[in-house]
């Protein structure tokens, strides 16, 4: 390799042992890939969680950080990928003390080396996005593919030692995606379908990544009917990088280097067609379980807009299984300030700052918490976690209300009544926009709705939760619920939009659980056939398992 005077001085140890070690590493890598020289870089980003580093890696960092002779700190802005924990909530994950101690040691070493502990994999959304043509040394695959493709910057995948070396020397070997020749497309992808949800954008990226198949393949995509948002591109690229080891893609008419297909066409480019069916097939591959143990929003960390959407989804609901969402330390304060964190955590979820789920000793915390079946909207994470012993399921953010599709509820919708009495019960809901009279509507001997015009005509009400519009009829119902209870031909509970005194009096005498008075039409909000849980003390009805 051709080294300039400063680089030769670093290699000779004239600037101290730390830059010398870094330059030695870079020369080895550059020579391997046939780099002619070094290229100056403006910023570096290091992926170095302690699950990856291990004890040996942390000791290596500590030895480097203990050096005080010569230059011994980074010379360009150098930041970090997510850590392996959120220290304030590590006990919730049942992470062990040794894990936290190793993290603290790594952090101390990085700080001594002058590294800024930003702990984010979405620095292009939160710290400083690189510009077109800017040479950088980034270490997270999702960061690299977004920066190369969406921003038009230039970086290879820089593993932790290489990214740190770039920070210490201010340069990196000029090979791969620093060169024009490697940025030409090698595979032309046509699609007639544009995703809508983040999980579908990720799945499309995963399909294309698998078709590309290796780091040096560059897909160019045509056929999208609109420019994707930043979060959509984030999931698309992160999944492509995960499934295909891809570091660059082009979207014709959208990304900066591909105003036209001819701008990026490479020699011997081959052509493929990708359809919605291909994306559906990938989804089905990750839908082998119906039930879910944990729901995870992570990889990449959530943007402020994603947390806003999740908070809206959480409104009025309670989680029945753990829900974890990870974001960056830059986004978390705004999420706190805008109330997004509170809304998510009031529903029973947890928002973690500065960490990523799969970098947080995912195997160990699965064993500690009894997690195996995991639902997520991240195509990247489903590709990763199978190797950690999970059975992952890919679903929409909204779909995870039902554990990813047809399975048990990941979170439940909760409605609060103004009036409540009786015992706490759980049962199947019979729902109709109709009234209720024990005298007029029921065959109380057989336990069925008998009035032909009633919307539940012919259905048994015994042991069911009736969700109806209003009470009707005369005073006889005050006695009839008691009589029905004596023969065990009684509903498990009755829920009304509005109730008259007669039915309330009858429920009191007959010991029938009753709720009434909601801020929305309860017959429209509760699905017919859903399993619901009624808690009269809290005055709530929750959809536990949707129909």
N, C-alpha and C positions, 0 to 999 in steps of 0.2 A: 504493500500500500504506500501511496505517496503521502507523507506527513509533512505539514509545514513546521516552521521553527518551534512554535509553541507546543505543538503536538509531540515533536521529537523531545523537547525539554521534559514534558510530562512523562513520556515513556522512559527517559533516562533517569527519572527520579529527582530532577532538579527542582521540581515544585513540591516535593514531598512524597511519602509513600502512598498516601491515599489516592491522589490523581494518577500516580504511577500504576497502581493496581487496576484502577478503572480503565486506563488506556491499554494496558496489557490485555484485559478482557476484550475490549473493543477491537483491537487489532486481530485477535484470534477469530472473533466472529466475522469481522470484515474480510479477512483473508479466506475464510471458509466459503463465503458467498461471492468472492471475487470482486469485492468493492475496490474501486480505484483509489478512493481517498475518503476523507471525512467530510461531513456536511454540518455546519453550525446549526444548532437547534435553539429555539427560544424558550421552550418549557418542557418539563418532563413530568410523568405521572407514573407512580410506582404501585404495583399490585404486590402486596407482601403481608397478607394475613398470616397469623401464626400457625394455623392448621397446615398451610403450605410451607412455611419456613421451618417448622419444627424446632427442636432444641438446637440442632446444629446450625440452622440458619440464623437464629437469634444470637448465638455465640459469635458467628461470623460478623454480624452487624455490630455487636458490642465491641469486638476487637477493632473493627474499623473506627467506631466512634471514640474509642479510648485513645486514638492517635492524636497527638497535639503538635507534632512537628510539621512544618510546611503548610500548604493549603489542605484543610481537612473538613471543609464544608462545601455544600453545593454552590455553584457559581451562576446558575440560572434558576428561575422559579420552579420548584420541584414539589409536587403535591402527592397525596396518597389516595389509593382506592379504599373501599370500605374496610373497616376492621372486622375482627371476628366476634365482637360483642358490643352491646350498649351497656356500659358498666352499671348504669342506674337501674337496669332491668334484667341483669344477668341471672339473678336468682329465679325469675319467672321462667326462664328457659331451662333451669336446672343445670346451668353450666358449672363445672367444677372449679375450685379455687386455683388449681394449677393452670387451667386455661387462662384465667384472668391475670395470673402472675406473669405468664409468658407474654401476653399482650402488653402489659405495662412495661416489661423489659424492652420489647421491640419498639414501643413508642418512645421510651427514653433514648434509645440509640438513634432513632431517626431524628429526634429533636436536636441531639448533639451534632448531627451531621447537617443541620440547617434545613431539614425537610419540613414543609408546612403540612400539618396533619389535618387535611381537609376531609378525609374519610368518605370520599364520594366516587361513584362510578358514572355520575351524570354531570361532570365538570363542564361539559359543553352547554348545559342548561343553567348552571349555577355559579361557576367561577369565572371562566373566560373562554369563550369558544375561539378556536384558532381560525385564521382567515385563509382564503384561497391561496395556495402556493406556500404557506408557512410550513417550514420543516419543524417537526416536533418529535418527541420520543415518548410515546404513550404506551401504558402497560396493561390496560384492560381491553379485551378484545372488542367489547361493545363500544368503548370509547374510541378505539382506533377506527372501526368501520364507520361510525358516525362522523368522525372528524375527517376521514379521507373522502367519504362519499357525499355527505351533506354539506360540509364546510369547504371541501376542496383542499384541505390541508394534506400534509405528506408525513406519514409515519408507517413504520413496520410494527408488527406485534413486538413490543419490547418487554421481555420477561423481567422480573424484579431486579436481578443483578445488572441487566443491560440498561434499564431505565434509570437506576441509581447511578450507574457509570456515566450515562449521558448528563445527569444532573451535576455530577462532579467535574466533568470535562467540558460541558457546554457543547457537545457535538456527538455525532453517531456515525457509524459507517454508511457511506452512500451506496446503498443497494436496494433492490426490491421497489417498494412504492415511493421511494424518493426519486425514482427515475421515470421519465416520460414513457419509456418503452413498456414498462410493466403495468401501466395504468390503462392500456388499451383493453377493450372487451375481448373475451375469449368465448363467451357463450351468449347468444341472443335469445332472450326469453320473451315470448309473446303471451299475454293473458287477456282474456275478455271479461275479467271479473275484478272489481275493486273492493277490497275488504271494508268493513264498517267498524268492527270492534277491535280492540287492541290484541286480543288473543288470535283473531283471524289474521291481522297484520303479522304477528309473530309466526303463525303457522305458515303463511305464504313465504316469509323469509326462510323458515326451516325447510320447506319444500325446495326452494331455489338453492339454498345452501347444499342440500343433499345432491342436487343435480350438478352443481359446480364441483363439489367433491374434494377440493384441495385449496391450499393457501394461495397458489399462484393463478387460480382461475378467477376471472372477473366477469360477473354477469352484467348485462345491460338489459333493462326491462322496458317493454313497450306495452301500451294498452290500458294503463290506469286512466280513469276518467276524471281524476282530480289530483291536485298535489296533496300528499299526506301531511298531517300535522307533525310537530316535533316529537310528540309522544308516540305517534304511529310509526314514524321513521326509527325511533329508538327501539321499539319492540321488533320491527322488521329487521333491522340491522343486527341487533343482539342475537336474535335467533339464527340468522344466516351465518354469523360468525361461529355460533355454537355448533350448529349442525354441519357446516361445511368448512370450518376454519377460514372463512372468507374475510378479507380485510378491506375490500372495496367493491362497491356496486355503482352502477349508473342507472338513473331513471330518465328516459328521454323526455326532454322538455321541462325537466324538474330540477335535477341536480346540476351543479354549476359547470361541470365539464362536458355535459351531454345536451347542449341545446338542440342538436340534431343527432340522429343515429350515426351519421358519417363522422361526427366529431370524435367518436371513441371506437369506431370499428377497427378491430384488429385482424391480422392475417389468420386465415384458417378458422374463422369464427364459426361455430356450429349453432344450429337453431333448434329450439324446443318450444313446445306449447304447454302452458300450465293453466289449469282450469280450477273452478271452485271445487270440483270433485276431488282434485288432488289434495286440497286443503281439508276437506271433509274426511278424507282417508287418514290424514295425519291425526286429526282430532280423534277419530275412532280408535287409532292405535293407542291413544292415551285415555281411553274410557273403559278400562277393563273392570273397574270396581264401581258399585253403585253407592256404597257408603263412604264417608270421609271422616278422618280423625282430626285433621287440621287444615285450615285454609291459609294460604300464604300469598301476599302481594309483595314481590321482591324480584330482583334480577331482571331488569335494572331497578335501582331505587326509584321510588315514586316521585314524580314532579308535584308541584303545588296543585296543578290542575287535576292530576290523578287523585290526590288526597281529597280534593274538593268533591269529586265524583263519588268517591268511597264514602265520604261523610254524608252525602245526600242519600246514598243507598242505605246507610245505617239508621237514618231518621225513623224513630218509632219502632225499632226492631231490637231484639235481644239475641245474641249469639248463643247457640247451643253447644258449639264446639269452639276450640281456640281459633281466633283469627289474628294473624300477625301481618303487619305492614311495615316495611322499612323505607326510610327516606334519608336524605343527606342532612348533615348538621346545618347547612345553609337554608334548607327548606323548612326544617322542623320549627324554628321560631315563628315563621310566618303562619304555619299551620296551627300553632298554638294561639297566635294573636287573632286569627280569623275564626277560631272556634272549631276548626276541622278535627283537631286531635281530641278535643273534649267530646264531640259528637260520636266519634269512632269508639272512644274508650267508655263512654256512657253506655254504649250498646254491648260492651263486653270485649271489644277488641283491644289490641295493644299496638301502639305506634313506636317503632324503634328508630333511633337516630344513629347514623354513622356506621351501620353494619349492613351486611348482606346475608340472607338466610343460608345460602349454600356454603358460605365461607365461615360459618359460625359453629363449626364442629357438628355439622348436620347429622351425621351418623350417631354421634354420642347423645345428642339431645333427643333424637328419635327414640333411642333405647330408654333414656331417662323418663320420657314423657309418655311412652307407649304409642308413639305415632308411627303409622306405616302408610296409610292411604291419605294422600295429600292432593288438595285441589288448588289450582292457581290459574291466573290468566297469562302467565309468562311461558311462552313456548321455549324460551331458553332454559328455564328452570326444570321443565319436565324432561328435557334432554339430559340434564345433568344428574338429577336426583335418583334415577333408577340405579345408578352405580353406588348410591349411598344406602340402598336397601328399602327405599320408598317405592310405593306403587302410585305414580303421579297421574293426575287427571287434568286435562286442559279444558278450561271453561271461560265463559264471559264473566266479567265482574258481576253483572246482574244475575247470571246463571248460578253463581256460587251461593245465592240465597238458598238453593236446593242442593248444596253440596256438589255442584257441577253438572247437574242434569236431572236424572231420574232418582237420585239417591236421597238419603236422609238429609234433613235440613242442616245446612251449615250455619244459617242464622234465621231467626224467626221474626215475623212482623208482629208488633205488639200494639194493641189498641186499648185505650183507657176509657172506662165508663164513669158516669157520674153517680150511678147507684149500683150496689152490689150486696148480695147476701149468699150464705150457704158455705159449703165445703169446697176445697180445692179439688178440681176434677180434670181428667184428660179423656178425650173421646173424639169420635168421628162427628163432623159437622154436617147437618142437613140444612141447606141454605135455600131460602126462597124470598123473593120480594112479595110477600103475602102476609096476611094477618094470622092471628091465632085465637081460637076460642076452644076451651076444653069441651063445651057442649056442642057447638056448631060444627066443628071440623073433624072430630075424632070418633072412631069406633073404639071406645075405651075397653071393650071386652077383648078384642083381638090386638089392640095396640097399634093401630094403623090410622093414617089420615084417610077419612072416608068421604068427605065432601068432594064430589067429582070435579068441581071447579077449582079446587085448591091446587096450587102448583106442586105440592108434594103428595097428591092423591095416590093412594095405594102403597105408600112407603111406610115402613115401621118406624115409629119414633122411640121405641123402647131402648133405653140405654144410649141414646144419641143426644148430641148437643144441637138443639134447635136454634137456628139463627134466622130470625124473622123480622118483619118490619115493625109491626105494632100489635098490641093486645086489643081484642075486640070482644063484644058480647056482654052478657049480663053477669049478675052477681053469683051465679051458680059455680063459676070457675073457681071461686074462693074455696069451695068445699071439694071440688072434683079432683084437684091435684093431690089432696090428702088421701082421698079414696083410691086414686090410681096408685099412689105410693104403697098403700096397704096390700095391693095385689101385685106389686112389682111390675106394673104396666105403665111406667112413668118415664119421661125423658130424663137423661142424666143432668141436663141443665137447659135453661132457656135464656136466649140472648135477644134483646129487642133494640131497635132504634128508639122506640118510645113505648112506655108501659103505662097502663092505667092502675089505679089503686087495687082493683079487684085481683088481678093476676099477681101483684106483689104480695097481697095478703094471703092468697092461696099458696104461693111459694113458701112463705114464712111458716104456715101451718103444716105444709106437706114436706118440709125440709128439702126443697128443690133449689139447687143453685141457680141464681138468676143475676144477670147483668142487664143494664139498660142505660141509654143516654150517651151517645157518642158524637164526636165532632164531624164524623163523616158517615156515609151510608154503610152500615156494617154488613148489610146483605151484598153489597158490591165489593167490599174489601176482603171478606172471608170466602175462599174458594169452597164450593160444594164438594164434599167428600174429604176435605182436609182434616188432618188430626190437629185438634186445638187443645190448649191448656188454659183453664180458667182459674185465676187466683183472686177470689173475692176480697181478700184482705188488701191486696194491691189494687183492686178494681180493674184487673186487666184480663184480656183474652189474647193469647199468642198463637200464631200459626206455627205449630211444631213441625209438621210434615205436610207440605202442600199436596193438593190432589194430584 
